[in-house]
Amino acid sequence: MKIEAFFRSRTGIVVASVIATILWGSAFPFIKLSYRELGIQQGDVYQQILFAGYRFTLSGLIIICFMSVNRQRIALVPSTLKRIVRVSLVQTFLQYLFIYIGLSRSSSAVGSITSGAISFFQLILAHFLFKEDQLNPKKMVGIVFGFMGLILLFSKGDHTFQFGSGDILLFCGAFSASLGNILSKVESRHISVFYLNAYQMLLGGIALICISSWKIGIIPFHFETKSMLLLLYLSMVSAVSFILWNYLLKCNPVGKVSMYMFLVPLFGVGWSMLLLHEHIQKLIWVSLVLVISGIIIVNRDFTEKKVNIYGSRSRKY
């Protein structure tokens, strides 16, 4: 197929990887912009959760539409529901519950760099859960670099550290994302990746809407054109970046693709400076370099024989 040939080419790998990571990196400042447009304040927890619910419900529907256009089966199979709910609870519900509340109490740049912890948490969890994914010296060096950067992110420069509630929640979100990726790897042995992620996003989004709307109603916001476009963009970020990334992983060895994950915190900080005019201190730049270095080291360690987080064979539901 022509599309698969493109994703296997050097140009295709670079272009698709950069687009996907640009989109992922942009999510943090765009969430902050959405809060600003809708008047969502730091203490408006239910509004934050509801907005997250809107986003991922739409993202799930977008992927389902994509599957339909590509003539993939989209009907929800009851026997798969338990697997989908398990992934959805961690990867969408808990992850974005933490991230959306955390971002209201921290900066977009800090959120972007903290997302780098996903790679490191994921390696540690995989070490204990999968025999084929044991830690080795190279991975451990990368993890040390990464966590040094994350620790430095909260250093005040006088050997003391300051962790706010938002920072802690962002770390919880990164851990949930890591655990969710591990669960996705396990369940993708039984369910197709597109089917699994479309419905886990959809169900997770609906759950977020349900736990918040009972308190503040289903549509408490006054949406205007700009805020609607921001919501649509964030929904497209999750759907489009997911589609691009999984085509890349389908057509290429893991090592050729996963090393580009270092671009996510880099683009996240860049977007934060551009859109939110956030001031990036010197320590934050050093932290970013260390986290990026760690991500590159741990991902370059993978060989072509390694099974990627979404790379297992699956039945096509």
ZAMARGU-4260 file (C-alpha; in steps of 0.2 Angstrom, whole numbers, plus 5000, padded with zeros to 4 digits):
<rodrens>
0) 5000/5000/5000 | 5006/5018/4996 | 5002/5024/5013 | 5012/5011/5022 | 5027/5014/5010
5) 5027/5032/5015 | 5027/5028/5033 | 5042/5016/5030 | 5052/5029/5021 | 5064/5040/5030
10) 5054/5055/5025 | 5038/5048/5031 | 5046/5043/5048 | 5053/5060/5051 | 5037/5070/5045
15) 5024/5059/5054 | 5035/5058/5070 | 5037/5077/5071 | 5019/5080/5067 | 5013/5068/5081
20) 5025/5075/5094 | 5021/5093/5089 | 5003/5089/5092 | 5006/5080/5109 | 5018/5094/5115
25) 5005/5107/5111 | 4991/5099/5122 | 4998/5107/5138 | 4997/5125/5133 | 4981/5123/5123
30) 4973/5116/5139 | 4978/5131/5148 | 4972/5142/5134 | 4955/5133/5135 | 4954/5136/5154
35) 4957/5155/5151 | 4944/5156/5137 | 4931/5147/5147 | 4935/5156/5163 | 4940/5139/5172
40) 4949/5144/5188 | 4962/5134/5199 | 4948/5129/5211 | 4935/5124/5198 | 4939/5105/5199
45) 4923/5099/5192 | 4924/5111/5177 | 4942/5104/5173 | 4936/5086/5174 | 4921/5090/5163
50) 4931/5098/5150 | 4943/5083/5149 | 4928/5072/5147 | 4922/5082/5132 | 4939/5081/5124
55) 4941/5062/5125 | 4923/5058/5121 | 4926/5067/5105 | 4943/5059/5102 | 4935/5042/5104
60) 4922/5046/5091 | 4935/5053/5079 | 4944/5037/5079 | 4928/5027/5077 | 4924/5038/5062
65) 4942/5034/5055 | 4939/5016/5058 | 4923/5016/5049 | 4930/5025/5034 | 4944/5012/5033
70) 4930/4998/5034 | 4936/4992/5051 | 4923/4984/5063 | 4917/4997/5075 | 4903/4988/5084
75) 4906/4986/5103 | 4909/4968/5107 | 4902/4964/5124 | 4916/4951/5127 | 4929/4965/5126
80) 4921/4977/5138 | 4931/4971/5153 | 4947/4974/5144 | 4942/4991/5138 | 4936/4997/5155
85) 4952/4991/5163 | 4963/5001/5151 | 4951/5016/5151 | 4951/5018/5170 | 4970/5020/5170
90) 4974/5028/5153 | 4961/5040/5151 | 4951/5042/5167 | 4964/5043/5180 | 4978/5050/5169
95) 4968/5065/5163 | 4959/5067/5180 | 4977/5071/5187 | 4983/5081/5172 | 4969/5092/5170
100) 4968/5097/5188 | 4987/5098/5190 | 4989/5109/5175 | 4977/5122/5183 | 4990/5123/5198
105) 5006/5122/5188 | 5014/5129/5172 | 5012/5122/5155 | 5031/5120/5153 | 5032/5110/5169
110) 5018/5099/5163 | 5027/5096/5147 | 5044/5091/5155 | 5035/5081/5168 | 5027/5071/5154
115) 5045/5064/5150 | 5043/5054/5166 | 5031/5042/5156 | 5045/5034/5147 | 5055/5031/5164
120) 5040/5025/5174 | 5036/5013/5159 | 5053/5005/5159 | 5053/5002/5178 | 5035/4994/5177
125) 5040/4984/5162 | 5055/4977/5172 | 5044/4970/5185 | 5030/4964/5173 | 5038/4957/5158
130) 5053/4945/5157 | 5058/4952/5140 | 5059/4970/5146 | 5072/4969/5160 | 5082/4984/5165
135) 5100/4984/5159 | 5114/4997/5162 | 5110/5008/5147 | 5092/5009/5152 | 5097/5013/5170
140) 5108/5027/5164 | 5094/5035/5154 | 5082/5033/5169 | 5095/5042/5181 | 5097/5056/5168
145) 5078/5058/5167 | 5075/5058/5185 | 5089/5070/5188 | 5081/5082/5176 | 5064/5080/5185
150) 5072/5083/5202 | 5081/5098/5196 | 5064/5105/5189 | 5059/5108/5206 | 5075/5114/5213
155) 5076/5132/5220 | 5094/5132/5217 | 5099/5132/5236 | 5098/5113/5238 | 5080/5113/5243
160) 5065/5108/5233 | 5047/5114/5231 | 5033/5102/5225 | 5016/5110/5223 | 5000/5100/5223
165) 4999/5103/5204 | 5017/5096/5202 | 5012/5080/5212 | 4996/5078/5202 | 5006/5079/5185
170) 5018/5066/5191 | 5003/5055/5196 | 4996/5058/5178 | 5013/5052/5171 | 5013/5037/5181
175) 4995/5033/5176 | 5000/5035/5158 | 5014/5023/5160 | 5003/5010/5168 | 4990/5013/5155
180) 5003/5010/5141 | 5008/4993/5150 | 4989/4988/5151 | 4987/4993/5133 | 5002/4982/5128
185) 4994/4967/5137 | 4976/4970/5130 | 4982/4973/5112 | 4987/4955/5112 | 4968/4951/5111
190) 4960/4967/5104 | 4965/4978/5089 | 4974/4994/5094 | 4962/5006/5085 | 4947/4997/5093
195) 4954/4997/5110 | 4960/5015/5111 | 4944/5022/5102 | 4933/5014/5115 | 4944/5017/5130
200) 4945/5035/5126 | 4926/5036/5123 | 4922/5027/5139 | 4935/5036/5149 | 4928/5053/5142
205) 4910/5048/5147 | 4915/5043/5164 | 4924/5060/5167 | 4908/5069/5161 | 4897/5058/5172
210) 4907/5062/5188 | 4907/5081/5185 | 4891/5084/5177 | 4880/5078/5192 | 4888/5093/5202
215) 4888/5107/5189 | 4877/5101/5175 | 4881/5094/5157 | 4885/5111/5149 | 4890/5124/5162
220) 4901/5133/5150 | 4897/5147/5138 | 4906/5141/5122 | 4911/5154/5109 | 4919/5151/5092
225) 4937/5151/5100 | 4933/5140/5114 | 4924/5127/5103 | 4939/5127/5091 | 4951/5124/5106
230) 4941/5109/5111 | 4940/5102/5094 | 4959/5105/5092 | 4963/5096/5108 | 4951/5081/5103
235) 4960/5080/5086 | 4977/5081/5095 | 4973/5064/5104 | 4965/5056/5089 | 4977/5062/5075
240) 4993/5059/5084 | 4987/5042/5090 | 4983/5037/5072 | 5000/5043/5065 | 5010/5035/5079
245) 5002/5018/5077 | 5004/5018/5058 | 5023/5022/5062 | 5024/5008/5074 | 5015/4996/5062
250) 5027/4999/5048 | 5044/5001/5057 | 5055/4994/5071 | 5052/5002/5088 | 5069/5010/5089
255) 5066/5020/5073 | 5051/5028/5080 | 5051/5029/5099 | 5067/5039/5100 | 5057/5054/5093
260) 5047/5055/5110 | 5061/5067/5116 | 5052/5080/5105 | 5037/5080/5116 | 5044/5090/5131
265) 5054/5100/5119 | 5039/5106/5109 | 5029/5107/5124 | 5041/5120/5132 | 5042/5129/5115
270) 5023/5130/5113 | 5022/5136/5131 | 5034/5151/5128 | 5025/5155/5111 | 5007/5154/5116
275) 5007/5158/5135 | 5023/5168/5136 | 5029/5158/5150 | 5046/5163/5157 | 5058/5148/5156
280) 5072/5149/5170 | 5089/5142/5167 | 5086/5127/5179 | 5071/5122/5168 | 5082/5122/5152
285) 5095/5111/5161 | 5081/5100/5167 | 5074/5099/5149 | 5091/5094/5142 | 5093/5080/5155
290) 5075/5073/5153 | 5077/5073/5134 | 5094/5065/5136 | 5087/5051/5146 | 5073/5048/5134
295) 5085/5047/5120 | 5096/5035/5129 | 5082/5023/5135 | 5074/5022/5118 | 5090/5020/5108
300) 5093/5004/5118 | 5078/4995/5110 | 5082/4983/5096 | 5071/4979/5081 | 5066/4963/5090
305) 5058/4972/5105 | 5039/4972/5105 | 5033/4989/5106 | 5019/4995/5118 | 5006/4994/5105
310) 5015/4981/5094 | 5008/4964/5099 | 4997/4954/5087 | 4979/4956/5090 | 4962/4950/5085
315) 4953/4962/5074 | 4937/4967/5083
</rodrens>
